[in-house]
Amino acid sequence: MHNVRFKAFLIAGLLSVAALAADKDSKDSRPARGSVELGKGPGAQTSGSKVDELNNLFGKVVEAVTPSVVTITTEKKWAPQQQQFNNPLFEFFGMPQPEAPEDRSPKRNIPLGGGSGFVVAKEGYIFTNAHVVDGADIVKVGLNNKTYTAKVVGVDKKVDVAVVRIDAPAGELKPVDFGDSRKLQIGEWVLAIGNPFALQNTVTTGIVSAKGRREQMGGGDSYQDFIQTDAAVNPGNSGGPLVNLRGEVVGINSSIYTRTGGYMGVSFAIPINMAAKVAEDLIYEGKVTRGYLGIGIDNVDENLAGALGLPGTQGCLVREVMPNGPAFKSGLKNGDIVLTVEGTQVLDAPHLRNLVADLKPGSKCSFEVLRDGKKMSLEIKIGAKPDENGAQDEEMSSDYDGEDGSGGFSSSKLGLRFGSLDADARTRYEIPKDVAGVVILEVTDGSSAAETGLLEGMVVTEYKRKGDSGFQPVKQPKQLLDAVKSLNSGENIAFKVYYKGKTDLRALRAGG
């Protein structure tokens, strides 16, 4: 037994001596520090001068623009919580209700969110998105490690543009340079600068993937002509600049396409040309004034293009012309195809809508149209788009209630155009034969009808005014028009409507 232990001890000792010797040998065999050249291959295969030139170009753009980019944070003002005491026992015994206890909740403003923006003028004007400042009582701007309280100059939700202003020393402000977003090319390099996830002055890059995205991602009442890019944009980037390699701002980063809530390779920016026009109206007028024709429009499909001998589906079909509107007075007719506006080719119906919106009310503009297979030119005096409260175009007659000569009836009081429920309407809107009433053909943006959620293709089956004993069935458009005409400004009318297999009840207030 003792011999076994002795042998084990002897073996362990020999192994330790061998390990020490091996460790000494490995240390002695290590090279001297600095004698091994790391990362020294045969040399890069790409021309160094071209790579350095591109790197320097990106760096110069970032260096030029980032001093103009700001961080925007928003807050809601603190409001005491109203506590109500309404115990029926006190009322039963004729005793006054006790006073509500004092609200002792912490008096602090509620953070709403934020985004990015950029300085556009030495007077302190800053561009951002409307959704960044929407609902905020307090807007703060972070610039050069300082925080300023900003004044909201104006907001236009239809384009998602807002202008805010800070009172800062002129030396603290470095306005950006605007480029021409119309000259952007598919495949052109662009940089997105902003503050995603509160990571300030983050720069991402990509290319222009597409232009003229007008798929109504923000709703039918918005004006869209998005630049699509693959530059990474995330929460907090909204309102920041999209910049070309000349260091010019060509867009305002606005939104992304996502199924996860995060970036998925598709980003959208508002063209700076569109944003600047809106912002100038907000700065100088306090509101946005858009051009207006008073027409209902639709895209040109392949069948219509083939029948009319058009080379493609470009252009826009005039579906209705509102009576006494600018287009009506200038001779535009139902069935006309609008080909160009002031020399710019019309691509589709949303494109025409954007082009007209950018025209100055009161100006006379040239329109090329196709009528009965022949091209002709019309000069149209542009009207003013009805404002957010549904006020009508100044160019239009105040008596804007009646038959428009194309089978439809219009009501300015509600912002509706409606017509008979004939076979064509039933086919077009998929309305069953057992549904009776009048069909809605058009809803005016910003009107009482639009705010109530009425849509094209809905059927008004019954109506009721305050003095009516009950709901009256609608048998023809003239009957509904007379009922609406009898309303005074501010009075209400209730509609029963049918839409896609369901019935609903809507109440509207008549305009002035």
Buried (B, 14 or more C-beta within 10 A) or exposed (E): EEEEEEEEEEEEEEEEEEEEEEEEEEEEEEEEEEEEEEEEEEEEEEEEEEEEEEEEBBEEBBEBBBBBBBBBBBBEEEEEEEEEEEEEEEEEEEEEEEEEEEEEEEEEEEEBBBBBBBBBBEBBBBBBBBBBBBEBBBBBBBBEEEEBEBEBBBBBBBBBBBBBBBEBEEEBBBBBEBBEBEEBEEEBBBBBBBBBEEEBBBBBBBBBBEBBBBEEEBEEEBBBBBBBBBBBBBBBBBBBBBBBBEBBBBBBBBBBBBEEEEBEEBBBBBBBBBBBBBBEBBBEEEEBBBBBBBBBBEBBEEEBBEEBEBEEBBBBBBBBBBBBBBBBBBBBBBBBBBBBBEEEEBBBBBBBBBBBBBBEBEEEBEBBBBBEEEEEEBEBBBBBBBBBEBBBBEBBBEEBBBBBEBBBBBBBBBBBBBBBBEEEBBEEBEBEEEBBBBBBBBBBBBBBBBBBEBEBBBBBBBBBBEEEEEBBEBEBBEBBBEBBEEBEEEBEBBBBBBBEEEEEEBEBBBBE
